[in-house]
Amino acid sequence: MAQLTFREAIARGIAQEMRRDDSVVFLGEDVGAAGGVFKGTVGLLEEFGDVRVRDTPISEQAILGAAMGAAMTGLRPIAEIMFSDFFAVCWDIVANEIAKSRYMTNGQVTFPLVIRSGNGGGLRFGAQHSQSVENWAMMIPGLKVVVPSNAVDVIGLMAASIRDPDPVIFLEAKALYASKMDVPDGEIVDTLGSAKVLRQGSNATVVALGSMVPKALQAAEELATNGIECTVIDVRSLVPLDTTTILREVSATGRMFTVEENPRLCGWGAELASIIADEVFYDLDGPIVRITTPHIPLPAADALEDLAIPSVERIVNTIHKSMNS
């Protein structure tokens, strides 16, 4: 057992799979000699060399074009897009090529490709470097979308993503990079499409993702002191989505709250609310409530960014008010 930060877990998860499978290669801007702009890939170049760990030019289109070609010809590439905002630069390759080509070749060509990226706000990087883009990715048929919330899940879900035959968008909350937890020794492999129930309660179900998970857990602890016991679910995987776990827990409590860092319009919580309404509407004891970032470009100023992104205080106040109205 060792205590690792979220960023250290990224390097461990990638290294675990590179040791296991020589076809796994890694490429991106500053991922080798610099150890990653967020220091999430430290040590990989030294262990695996510059043939399997490659620093690339500053070109998202080149990175993903090379990764797509590598995947088509038998390798299992991991490609880093430094900030998830920069998917906008190479979205044609992601949405029209990588996501579609297995389908368009009738399965003759597979794409075992992981595209990992720093996602979300909280670090005062401003509107072009702080977006939560999980809703961009989950709407594209052919992509899987994974968002871990802690160091253990980073390793296990990274392993599952690399071993998967389809392209996976792997989004890492930048606000969690410094967070720490105890991580077991040995190989860690998880399962895509599996949510985790992190806390059990009888009054409400809180569904959260990425950096919102620790905030939801802290809010649940505060609400418990006021007699409101919440189940907290870490979604972890948006595509595939573990509707079985979520529907079961929402049915048990009769109330659902989502906590989303993405802008409100067309966020993942809206899709989940639609599923809940279709499947277990008559089990609900009150309206579905979404706690989100407003539909605005994210501010860089400390006070404004903190106001925009859901906080523990806002989660507590929203759930308390809704449960007592």
CORHUBEL-V933237 format. One record per helix or strand of 3 or more residues. SS is the DSSP state (alpha for helix, beta for strand). FROM is the first residue (numbers start at 1). TO is the last residue. If there is no record, write none. Layout:
# CORHUBEL-V933237
SS FROM TO
SS FROM TO
This chain:
# CORHUBEL-V933237
beta 2 5
alpha 6 20
beta 24 28
alpha 44 52
beta 53 55
alpha 60 72
beta 76 83
alpha 84 89
alpha 91 98
alpha 101 104
beta 114 119
alpha 134 138
beta 144 146
alpha 151 163
beta 168 173
alpha 174 176
beta 180 183
beta 196 199
beta 204 208
alpha 212 224
beta 230 234
beta 237 239
alpha 243 253
beta 256 263
alpha 268 283
beta 289 293
alpha 302 308
alpha 312 323
